[in-house]
Amino acid sequence: MSTKKPSALAVLKNLSPERQAEVWSRMTAKTATWKDTSYAAVRKWLAQDGIETSHASLSDFYSWYPLQQQYRADEVTTDSLLEQLKAEVPGLTEEQLDELGQRTFSLLAIRNQDLSGFVTVRSAMTKAQLEKAKLKLREQAEKRMEKKLEFDKERFKEGLRTKLESGLAELATHIKGNPAAQTAYAAFKATIKETTE
């Protein structure tokens, strides 16, 4: 079993939101003259709590954190708008609300010049539409398969019925003049008819 150590950036991304805000605050503090100095101070501060990181991971965090905060704010704005729409237009379906939510989120991403957020939302929308189309195709294929099975079943039953009737007709010609056999034959024919209908 592999016990791969998480990357320094992953460690920062998995900190609590409060701790991430504190890291961001220390990284953007105006007390340091150079970013390297502030990064070094933040690394030292984190190391006091046993969190090892690097200059590169702090730099990546510096790019990632504000986008993540904007993403969360856009998500809250979108959710709030959808709740308001639900109340004002109760006739909207979940699908319509979902579409409006995705469009709103996309527009917010464009407004904030968050290309990766826009691409993520658009990719998710496209993937969802593709999955929906695939599901519809699978449902159609299953219906066709069910119809084919029903048709095959009926065709098999009809073939069986035809063979039984042919065999019974052949048997009837051989038992003419034997009343006991004809009585048994009539009962057998009635039973066969019941089971094949």
N, C-alpha and C positions, 0 to 999 in steps of 0.2 A: 504494500500500500504506500503510495507516494504522499509525502508530507511536504509539499511544495510551499515555500514561504511566500506570502502575498507580497506584491510589489509595494514599494513605499507610497506610490500614489493611491493604490487600493486601500492601504491603511488609512490615509488621509480621507478618502471618500467614504470610508466606513465609520468615521468618527460621528458622534452625535451631532445633530444640527447646531446645538449650542457651542460645542467644541470647535466645529468648523467655523462658526462665526467668529470665535475668539482667535483662531489661527488667521483668518482673513484680516481681522482687525489689527493684529500684530504685524502682519505682512504689509499692510497699507499705512501703518503709523507714520506720521511725518517726522518722527524723532530721528530716524536714521538718514544719513546723507546719501548713501548708496544702497541700491536694492540688495547687493551682495551682503552688505552689513546687516540689513534687516532680515534677510534669509538666514544668515548665519545665526543671528540672535534667536530667530524662531526655531531653527534646528536645535539649538542648545536648550531652549525652553522645553521643546517637545521631548528631548532626550532625558530631561529630568523626570518625566513620567514614563520612561521606558519606550518611547515611540521613536524609532529610528527612521530617518528620512534623508533625502538628498536634495541638493540644490535643484536638480532637474525635476524631481517630483514636486517640489514647492513651486517651481515655475509652471509646471503643468496644472497644479492646483489653482494657481493664480489666474490661469485662463479658464479653467473649468468652473470654479465657484460662482462667479457672477452670472455665467450662463445658466447654471443650475438654479440660482435664486430667481432669475428672470423666468425660467421655465416654470417654477413653482408658482410665481405670481400670476403668470398667464393661465396656469391651470385653475387657480382660485377664481380669477376673473371669468374664465369660461364656465366653470361650475356655477358661479353666482348668476351669470346671464341665463344659463339653462334652467335654473330653478325659477327665475323670474318668468321666463317664457312658459314653463309648465303651468305656472299660476295664471298667467294672462291668456294663454291659448291652450286650454286643457285638451283640445282635440288633436294635438300633435302626437304622433306615434313615437315609440322609442327609437325607431329607425330614423325618423325625421329629426328628432332631437340629437341623435348621435351625429348625423350629417352636419347639422348646424354647429354642434360643438367642435367638430373637426375643422370646419371652415373658419370658425372664430379663432381657434387656436392657431391655424395657419396664418390668418391675417395678423394676429398679434406677433407671431414669429417674424413675418415680413416687416412689420412696423418697427420691430426692435432689431432688424437686420441680423436675425438669428438664422442664418442659412441652414445650419445643421439641424436646428429645430424644425424648420419648414420641411426640409428633406425627410426628416424622421416621420413627421406627421403625414406627409404625402405618401411616403413608402408604406406606412401602416394602413392608410386608406386604400391604396392600390392592392396591398396584400389582402386586406379584408374583402375587397370586391372580388378579387381572384378566388379566394376561399369560398365566398358565397356562390360564385359561378360554378366552381368545382362541385360544391355540395348539390347544387341544382342538377348538374349533369349526372352525378351519382344517383340522385333520387329518380331521375328520368330513366337511367339504365336499370335501376332496381325494378321500377314499374314495368319496363319492357320485359325484364327477366321473369317477373311474376306472371305477366300475361302469357309469355311463351311457355312457362311451366304449366299454367292452367290449360293452355291449348294442347300441350303434349299429353297432359293427364286425360283430357277429354278424348283426344285421339286414341290414346292407349285403351281407355275404357270402351270406346266405340269398336276398336279392333278386337278386343276381348269379347265384347258382346256378339259381334259378327261371327267369330270363330265358335263361340259357345252355341249360338243359334244353328250354325251349320252342322256342328257335331250332334246337337240334339235332333235335328232333322234327319241326319244319317241314322241315329239310334232309333228314331221313331219308325223308320222303314224296316228295321230288323226285328222290332218287337210287335209288329202287327199280328193280331190273332192271339196274343197272350194277355188276358185281362189283368192279371196280377202285375205283370211288368208294366202295362200301360198305366195302372193306378200309381205305381211307384214313379214312373216316368213323369206323370202329371204333377205330382208333389215335388219332384226334383226340379222340374222346369219352373214351377212357381217360386221355389226358393232361389234358383239362379236368377230369375227375373228381378226379385227383390234386392238381391245383393249387387246387381250390376246397374241399378238405376240411381 
